[in-house]
Amino acid sequence: MLPRLSLILAVSCAAAAYGQDSFTKSLSPADFQAAGLGKLTPQELAALDALVQGRQTGAVAKAKEETKVETTKVVTEQVRQQVTQQITQQVTQQVTQQVTQKVKAEDQQAEQKKPVTTEIIEKLKVVLKPGTEIEYTTLDAAILPPFGGWEKGTVFTLTNGQRWVVTDEGEYWSPRKQTPVHARIEPGALGSFFMEIEKGGRPRVKFLDNVAVAPAAPP
């Protein structure tokens, strides 16, 4: 664009100079005679001046039009790039929002399904281990002596250190035994437990705590 602007300035300057004086009058006497213009009549000189002026005016107009077209192309390309960039950013933001919303929805669905697929199942699979950890399967153990029966509130201490309390409303009594009595703790529905006592009934029980149990004395 710089060469075209230079051309416009040059032609404009020539046109301005011509506006102050005609072409033939702007020539030096030597150039005027060397060009053979002295042989022309005043009418012919006027016609020559008009012709030169017309060509100068046309050149300026053409240069301006070409510059205008070139400027329009540059501006159009810049606007096109800006619009394309804005559209790309908007589309990217929309896609990102859609993906984020989809991921959140999937996480919510997974979280809603989690209690059914994990927590409830884990609660229904109870394993009893020595110590404080409770895992929910069947546990074979033995009740420390003495044992003479049970009623609601009776606390059994097992040989593994666990203590269980009877929650049943029933009762069972038998002669007092001074030896460990085998017991089998089984999980029931909804996290409940039953203690299957050897020849001693099957009361509902609840885990109480753990205690330190002294090792059995050697025979």
C-alpha positions as a Markdown table, in Angstrom:
| # | Residue | x | y | z |
|---|---|---|---|---|
| 1 | Met | 0.0 | 0.0 | 0.0 |
| 2 | Leu | 2.9 | 2.4 | 0.6 |
| 3 | Pro | 3.9 | 2.7 | -3.1 |
| 4 | Arg | 0.3 | 3.5 | -4.0 |
| 5 | Leu | 0.0 | 6.2 | -1.4 |
| 6 | Ser | 3.3 | 7.7 | -2.7 |
| 7 | Leu | 1.9 | 7.7 | -6.2 |
| 8 | Ile | -1.3 | 9.5 | -5.0 |
| 9 | Leu | 0.7 | 12.1 | -3.2 |
| 10 | Ala | 2.9 | 12.7 | -6.2 |
| 11 | Val | 0.0 | 13.0 | -8.6 |
| 12 | Ser | -1.9 | 15.1 | -6.2 |
| 13 | Cys | 1.0 | 17.5 | -5.9 |
| 14 | Ala | 1.3 | 17.7 | -9.7 |
| 15 | Ala | -2.5 | 18.4 | -9.9 |
| 16 | Ala | -2.2 | 21.1 | -7.2 |
| 17 | Ala | 0.7 | 22.7 | -9.1 |
| 18 | Tyr | -1.4 | 22.6 | -12.3 |
| 19 | Gly | -4.3 | 24.2 | -10.5 |
| 20 | Gln | -2.1 | 27.2 | -9.8 |
| 21 | Asp | -0.7 | 27.4 | -13.4 |
| 22 | Ser | -1.3 | 25.5 | -16.7 |
| 23 | Phe | 1.0 | 22.9 | -18.1 |
| 24 | Thr | 2.4 | 25.1 | -20.9 |
| 25 | Lys | 2.9 | 28.1 | -18.6 |
| 26 | Ser | 4.7 | 25.9 | -16.0 |
| 27 | Leu | 7.5 | 25.2 | -18.6 |
| 28 | Ser | 10.6 | 27.2 | -18.9 |
| 29 | Pro | 11.1 | 29.1 | -22.1 |
| 30 | Ala | 13.8 | 26.8 | -23.2 |
| 31 | Asp | 11.6 | 23.7 | -22.6 |
| 32 | Phe | 8.7 | 25.5 | -24.3 |
| 33 | Gln | 10.7 | 26.1 | -27.4 |
| 34 | Ala | 12.4 | 22.7 | -27.4 |
| 35 | Ala | 9.0 | 21.1 | -27.4 |
| 36 | Gly | 8.0 | 23.1 | -30.4 |
| 37 | Leu | 5.1 | 24.6 | -28.5 |
| 38 | Gly | 5.9 | 28.1 | -29.9 |
| 39 | Lys | 4.4 | 27.0 | -33.2 |
| 40 | Leu | 1.0 | 26.3 | -31.6 |
| 41 | Thr | -1.8 | 28.8 | -31.6 |
| 42 | Pro | -3.3 | 30.0 | -28.2 |
| 43 | Gln | -6.3 | 27.6 | -28.9 |
| 44 | Glu | -4.0 | 24.7 | -29.5 |
| 45 | Leu | -2.1 | 25.5 | -26.3 |
| 46 | Ala | -5.3 | 25.6 | -24.3 |
| 47 | Ala | -6.3 | 22.3 | -25.8 |
| 48 | Leu | -3.0 | 20.8 | -24.8 |
| 49 | Asp | -3.4 | 22.2 | -21.2 |
| 50 | Ala | -6.8 | 20.7 | -21.0 |
| 51 | Leu | -5.6 | 17.3 | -22.2 |
| 52 | Val | -2.8 | 17.2 | -19.7 |
| 53 | Gln | -5.1 | 18.3 | -16.9 |
| 54 | Gly | -7.6 | 15.5 | -17.8 |
| 55 | Arg | -4.8 | 12.9 | -17.7 |
| 56 | Gln | -3.6 | 14.1 | -14.4 |
| 57 | Thr | -7.1 | 14.0 | -12.9 |
| 58 | Gly | -7.7 | 10.5 | -14.2 |
| 59 | Ala | -4.4 | 9.3 | -12.8 |
| 60 | Val | -5.3 | 10.6 | -9.4 |
| 61 | Ala | -8.8 | 9.1 | -9.5 |
| 62 | Lys | -7.4 | 5.7 | -10.6 |
| 63 | Ala | -4.7 | 5.7 | -7.9 |
| 64 | Lys | -7.3 | 6.5 | -5.3 |
| 65 | Glu | -9.7 | 3.8 | -6.5 |
| 66 | Glu | -7.0 | 1.2 | -6.5 |
| 67 | Thr | -5.9 | 2.2 | -3.0 |
| 68 | Lys | -9.5 | 2.1 | -1.8 |
| 69 | Val | -9.9 | -1.5 | -3.2 |
| 70 | Glu | -6.6 | -2.6 | -1.6 |
| 71 | Thr | -7.6 | -1.0 | 1.8 |
| 72 | Thr | -11.0 | -2.7 | 1.6 |
| 73 | Lys | -9.4 | -6.1 | 1.1 |
| 74 | Val | -7.0 | -5.6 | 4.0 |
| 75 | Val | -9.8 | -4.5 | 6.3 |
| 76 | Thr | -12.1 | -7.3 | 5.2 |
| 77 | Glu | -9.4 | -9.9 | 5.9 |
| 78 | Gln | -8.8 | -8.4 | 9.4 |
| 79 | Val | -12.6 | -8.4 | 10.1 |
| 80 | Arg | -12.8 | -12.0 | 8.8 |
| 81 | Gln | -10.0 | -13.2 | 11.1 |
| 82 | Gln | -11.5 | -11.5 | 14.1 |
| 83 | Val | -15.0 | -12.9 | 13.5 |
| 84 | Thr | -13.5 | -16.4 | 12.9 |
| 85 | Gln | -11.5 | -16.1 | 16.2 |
| 86 | Gln | -14.6 | -15.0 | 18.1 |
| 87 | Ile | -16.7 | -17.9 | 16.7 |
| 88 | Thr | -14.0 | -20.4 | 17.5 |
| 89 | Gln | -13.8 | -19.2 | 21.1 |
| 90 | Gln | -17.6 | -19.3 | 21.5 |
| 91 | Val | -17.8 | -22.8 | 20.1 |
| 92 | Thr | -15.0 | -24.0 | 22.3 |
| 93 | Gln | -16.7 | -22.5 | 25.4 |
| 94 | Gln | -20.0 | -24.1 | 24.5 |
| 95 | Val | -18.4 | -27.5 | 23.9 |
| 96 | Thr | -16.4 | -27.2 | 27.2 |
| 97 | Gln | -19.6 | -26.4 | 29.1 |
| 98 | Gln | -21.5 | -29.3 | 27.5 |
| 99 | Val | -18.7 | -31.7 | 28.4 |
| 100 | Thr | -18.5 | -30.4 | 31.9 |
| 101 | Gln | -22.3 | -30.7 | 32.4 |
| 102 | Lys | -22.3 | -34.2 | 31.0 |
| 103 | Val | -19.4 | -35.3 | 33.4 |
| 104 | Lys | -21.2 | -33.7 | 36.4 |
| 105 | Ala | -24.5 | -35.5 | 35.4 |
| 106 | Glu | -22.6 | -38.8 | 35.1 |
| 107 | Asp | -20.9 | -38.3 | 38.5 |
| 108 | Gln | -24.3 | -37.5 | 40.1 |
| 109 | Gln | -25.8 | -40.6 | 38.6 |
| 110 | Ala | -22.9 | -42.7 | 39.8 |
| 111 | Glu | -23.2 | -41.2 | 43.3 |
| 112 | Gln | -26.9 | -41.9 | 43.4 |
| 113 | Lys | -26.3 | -45.5 | 42.4 |
| 114 | Lys | -23.4 | -46.0 | 44.9 |
| 115 | Pro | -25.6 | -46.5 | 48.0 |
| 116 | Val | -27.5 | -49.3 | 46.2 |
| 117 | Thr | -24.4 | -51.0 | 44.6 |
| 118 | Thr | -21.9 | -50.6 | 47.4 |
| 119 | Glu | -23.0 | -49.3 | 50.8 |
| 120 | Ile | -26.1 | -51.4 | 51.1 |
| 121 | Ile | -24.3 | -54.5 | 49.9 |
| 122 | Glu | -21.4 | -53.8 | 52.3 |
| 123 | Lys | -23.9 | -53.5 | 55.2 |
| 124 | Leu | -25.5 | -56.8 | 54.3 |
| 125 | Lys | -22.1 | -58.6 | 54.1 |
| 126 | Val | -21.0 | -58.3 | 57.8 |
| 127 | Val | -17.7 | -60.0 | 58.8 |
| 128 | Leu | -16.7 | -60.2 | 62.4 |
| 129 | Lys | -13.0 | -60.1 | 63.1 |
| 130 | Pro | -11.0 | -60.0 | 66.3 |
| 131 | Gly | -10.6 | -56.3 | 67.4 |
| 132 | Thr | -12.7 | -53.3 | 66.5 |
| 133 | Glu | -13.1 | -54.1 | 62.8 |
| 134 | Ile | -16.5 | -55.5 | 61.8 |
| 135 | Glu | -16.8 | -57.1 | 58.4 |
| 136 | Tyr | -20.0 | -59.2 | 58.3 |
| 137 | Thr | -19.7 | -62.9 | 57.7 |
| 138 | Thr | -20.3 | -65.8 | 60.0 |
| 139 | Leu | -17.9 | -66.0 | 63.0 |
| 140 | Asp | -17.1 | -69.1 | 65.0 |
| 141 | Ala | -16.0 | -68.3 | 68.6 |
| 142 | Ala | -16.5 | -69.4 | 72.2 |
| 143 | Ile | -18.1 | -67.7 | 75.2 |
| 144 | Leu | -15.9 | -67.4 | 78.2 |
| 145 | Pro | -17.1 | -69.1 | 81.3 |
| 146 | Pro | -19.2 | -69.1 | 83.4 |
| 147 | Phe | -22.3 | -69.6 | 81.2 |
| 148 | Gly | -25.7 | -70.3 | 82.7 |
| 149 | Gly | -28.1 | -68.8 | 80.2 |
| 150 | Trp | -29.2 | -65.4 | 79.0 |
| 151 | Glu | -31.9 | -62.7 | 78.9 |
| 152 | Lys | -32.2 | -59.3 | 77.4 |
| 153 | Gly | -29.1 | -57.3 | 78.5 |
| 154 | Thr | -26.9 | -60.3 | 79.1 |
| 155 | Val | -23.3 | -59.5 | 78.0 |
| 156 | Phe | -21.2 | -62.3 | 76.5 |
| 157 | Thr | -17.4 | -62.1 | 76.4 |
| 158 | Leu | -15.8 | -64.1 | 73.6 |
| 159 | Thr | -12.4 | -65.7 | 73.7 |
| 160 | Asn | -11.3 | -63.3 | 70.9 |
| 161 | Gly | -12.0 | -60.2 | 73.1 |
| 162 | Gln | -15.3 | -59.2 | 71.6 |
| 163 | Arg | -18.3 | -58.4 | 73.8 |
| 164 | Trp | -21.8 | -58.9 | 72.6 |
| 165 | Val | -25.1 | -57.9 | 74.4 |
| 166 | Val | -28.4 | -59.8 | 74.0 |
| 167 | Thr | -31.2 | -57.6 | 72.6 |
| 168 | Asp | -33.9 | -60.3 | 72.4 |
| 169 | Glu | -36.9 | -60.1 | 74.7 |
| 170 | Gly | -36.8 | -63.9 | 75.4 |
| 171 | Glu | -34.6 | -65.8 | 77.8 |
| 172 | Tyr | -32.8 | -69.1 | 78.3 |
| 173 | Trp | -31.4 | -70.7 | 81.4 |
| 174 | Ser | -29.3 | -73.9 | 81.9 |
| 175 | Pro | -26.9 | -75.3 | 84.5 |
| 176 | Arg | -23.9 | -73.0 | 84.9 |
| 177 | Lys | -20.9 | -74.2 | 82.9 |
| 178 | Gln | -17.3 | -73.5 | 83.8 |
| 179 | Thr | -15.8 | -74.2 | 80.4 |
| 180 | Pro | -16.0 | -72.2 | 77.2 |
| 181 | Val | -19.2 | -72.7 | 75.2 |
| 182 | His | -19.1 | -72.7 | 71.4 |
| 183 | Ala | -21.0 | -69.9 | 69.7 |
| 184 | Arg | -21.6 | -69.0 | 66.1 |
| 185 | Ile | -22.5 | -65.4 | 65.2 |
| 186 | Glu | -24.4 | -65.1 | 62.0 |
| 187 | Pro | -25.5 | -61.9 | 60.2 |
| 188 | Gly | -29.2 | -61.3 | 59.8 |
| 189 | Ala | -31.2 | -58.8 | 57.7 |
| 190 | Leu | -30.4 | -55.1 | 57.8 |
| 191 | Gly | -27.2 | -55.4 | 59.8 |
| 192 | Ser | -28.6 | -57.5 | 62.6 |
| 193 | Phe | -26.8 | -60.5 | 64.3 |
| 194 | Phe | -27.8 | -63.7 | 65.9 |
| 195 | Met | -25.7 | -65.8 | 68.3 |
| 196 | Glu | -26.2 | -69.5 | 67.8 |
| 197 | Ile | -25.1 | -70.9 | 71.2 |
| 198 | Glu | -24.3 | -74.6 | 71.5 |
| 199 | Lys | -27.3 | -76.1 | 73.3 |
| 200 | Gly | -28.2 | -72.6 | 74.5 |
| 201 | Gly | -30.6 | -71.0 | 72.0 |
| 202 | Arg | -30.2 | -68.4 | 69.3 |
| 203 | Pro | -30.7 | -64.8 | 70.7 |
| 204 | Arg | -30.4 | -61.6 | 68.7 |
| 205 | Val | -27.3 | -59.8 | 69.8 |
| 206 | Lys | -25.5 | -56.5 | 69.2 |
| 207 | Phe | -21.7 | -55.8 | 69.2 |
| 208 | Leu | -20.7 | -53.9 | 72.3 |
| 209 | Asp | -16.9 | -53.5 | 72.4 |
| 210 | Asn | -13.6 | -55.2 | 72.8 |
| 211 | Val | -11.7 | -56.1 | 75.9 |
| 212 | Ala | -8.3 | -57.6 | 76.6 |
| 213 | Val | -8.6 | -61.3 | 77.3 |
| 214 | Ala | -5.9 | -63.0 | 79.3 |
| 215 | Pro | -4.3 | -66.0 | 77.5 |
| 216 | Ala | -5.6 | -69.4 | 78.6 |
| 217 | Ala | -3.4 | -71.0 | 81.3 |
| 218 | Pro | -1.4 | -74.0 | 80.0 |
| 219 | Pro | -2.7 | -77.4 | 81.1 |
